[in-house]
Amino acid sequence: MLIAAVALFFAPSDPKTFEDFELAKLVAYHGLKNFTSDMRITMSAAGQTSDLRLINRFDGEMFHSKVMTGEGASLEVGADGKRMWAIFPSDKAYFEGPIEAGKPYDAKAHLLKVEKESFRFNFGTEVQVQFSCDPPFKIKSISTVKEGTTTLREVVASVTNAKGHTLNLTQWFLPDRWILKRFSMKGQTEAGVTVFKGEAALSLNAKFTPDEFKLDRASVIGFVKRDALPKGVGGG
């Protein structure tokens, strides 16, 4: 059972809008060291249910992320500090190229964009989970909650569009930073009743092997090398 508690003195400052909140998430994940997250997600829409697993490892400018389905990895992306790479198993293709040096991180450039009167989500390598909606979600409450001996920050948001369809979104974060532990979204979309749920096993003191962030060349034998990354693929 969740029990509301007073805000912790070390809690992150509260965003004023949902876009501010999404920006705070991006900033919180960028440059993390010794961090791992293994998130399992269930999605249900139009009578169909599917499962997804996101495995992210961040160590400063280096990262290694996988998006897993029931059939195995559907996307794998990484950067070793000098080179960035991506593997697309279903297409038997991969990309590898130098990292653009000296370019400052711009969180706004990584915000998930959405078309008018629509809803989008992204489960991937940038911040684990992003949501975007037009009209935008409105934050209803931000509070500190207790789950047994665990303290989390709970953020509740909702949106109703011109057709009267409502989405309710709740996200739970670590108490001192906007790192996602769990989320739940339920509501009406064009696909009917839609439910997303996810929960992550987190570590802020992970140990990595020297080759953790390098491209495993044995895994791309016989794959076609692409000249560029598709738009929206990246992270770190």
N, C-alpha and C positions, 0 to 999 in steps of 0.2 A: 504494500500500500504506500502511496506517495503522501507525505506529510509536508505541508507548506512550512517554511521556516524563514527567519529573517535573512535578508541579503548579507552575504559574507563581506567583510571589509576589504578583502582582496579580490572581489569579483570584478570581471571586466565591465567597463562602462557600458550602459545600455544604448544600443542604436535607437534612433528615433523613427526610422522608416524601414520597410523590409529590404529596400536596396542597400541602405546603410548596413543592415544586418548581414546581407550577403557579402558585402565588401569586407566586413569585420571577419567573416569566416575565411575569406581568401587570404587576408593578412595573417591570420592566426596560423594557417598551415604553411605559408611560404617560409622557407629557410629553416624548418624544424630540423633538429639534430637528434639522432638516436631514437627515431620515432617509427613505430609500426602500427598499422591498423588492419584488422582482418574483419571485414563487415559482410554479413550475410543478409540478403534482401529478398523479400517475397513480394511479388507484384500480381495483383488480381484485377482484371478488367474484361468486360464483355464475356464473362463466364469462363475465361481462361486464366490459369495461374502459372507463373514461371518464377524460377529462383535464379539469383545472381549472387556472385561473391566478388568482393573487391579487396585486393591485397595491396596495401601501399607501404613502402619503406622509404623514409626521407632521412637524409643526413646532409644538411646544408644544401649545397648546390647539386648534390647527387641524389637520385631517386630511382626507384624501381617499382613499377606498378603493374598489376595484372587485373584484367576483367575476366571472370570465369563464369561459364554457363554449365549446364549439365553435360555438354559435349566436350568440355575442356576450356582452355584459354581462347577467348575471342579477340583479345587485344593485350599486348604486352609492350610497355613503354619504359624507357630508362635513360639516364644520363650519368656519366662517370666523372663529371667535372670538366671534361674537355670535349667529349662527343656525345651526341644524343642519338637514340635509336628507337625503333618501333618494329614490332613483329605483328603481322596480320595473318594468322594461321589459316583462316578460311579462304583467303585469296592466295595463299602460298607466296606472300610478298613480304618485304621488309624495307626499312629505311635506315640509313646511318649517315650522319653528317656532323660537322663541327658546330659547337655551340657559339652563338653570336656573343662575343665578349663585350663587356662594358655597357650593355643595355640595361637601364634601371627597371626594376619590377614595377609594373603599373597594374594594380588590382582592378581598376575600372575596365581595362582592356580584356580582362578575363571574366567579366560578368556574363552570365548566360542571358542571351537576347531572346526576345519573344515577339511574335507578331501580334497585331491588334486583336483583341477578343479571343485570346488563346492561352493555353497553359503548356509549359515545357518543363522537363526535368532532365538532369544529366547525372548519371552515375559513372564516375570515371576517375581520372588520375589527378585532377587539379585540387579539389578539396573534398573528395569522396562524393558528396551529394550537393547538387545545386537545384534550386527551384526558381521559376520565373513565371509571372502571370500578368495578363492585361485584362481587366484592371488589376492593379497590384495587390498582393496580400497586404492586409493590415495587421500589425502586431496587436494582439489583445492583452497579453500579459507576459511579463518576464519575472520569474520568481526562483527562489532557491528551494529545493526539495530534498527530502531524505528518503533513501531506499535502503532500509536496514542501517548499515554503518556507512553507506556510500552517499556522498553529497553531490548533487548535480544541479545545473541551471536548466530550468524548463522555460521554453519559449513557445507560446501559443499564438497562431496566426490563422486568419480565415479570409476568404474572398467570395463574393457573390457577383456573377456576371449579369449581363442584360437579360439573359434567358432565365434567370432565377436559379441557376446552378451554383451550388455552394461547395467549396473545398475547405476542409479543416485540417490544419497542419500543426503538429506538435513535434518539437525537437528538444532533445536533452543533451547537455554539454558538460564538459568538465567544469568545475566551479570557478577556476581562475583563468580560463581561456576558452575561446569559441572553437573547441575541438569536439566533434560530434561523437557521442556515445550511442545514441539511439534516435529513431524518428518514427513517426506514424502519420500517415495522411489518408483521409477518407473523404469521399464526396462524389458529386455527379459531374461527369464529363460527357463529351459527345459519344464516348464508348460505353456509356452507362455508369453504373456504380463502380468506382475505382478505389482500390485500397493498396497502399504501399506501406511496407513495414521493414525496418532494418535495425540491426544491432551490431556493434563492433567490439571486438576484443582489442584493447589498446595497450601499448607499452611506450613509455617515455624514456626508457633506459635500455634500448635494444643494442645488441652487439652484432656487427656485420662482418662478413668475410671480405677479404681484399677484392674478390671478383664479383661481389654481390651486385654491383651497379654496371658491370660491363656486359656488352652483347655476347651472348653464348652463340658463337659462330656455328657450332655443331647443330644447333636447332634450326638454322636457316639454310642448311645444305639443300640445294635444289630449288630454293626460293628465288623469285625475281626481285631485284633491287629497284626500288622506286627512287625517283629523283627528288621528291619533296614529300613532306607530311601532308595528309589531308587536313583541311581546315578544322580546327577545334581539337586536334590531337596534340597533347602536350601535358605538362605538369611540373611538379617540383615546387 
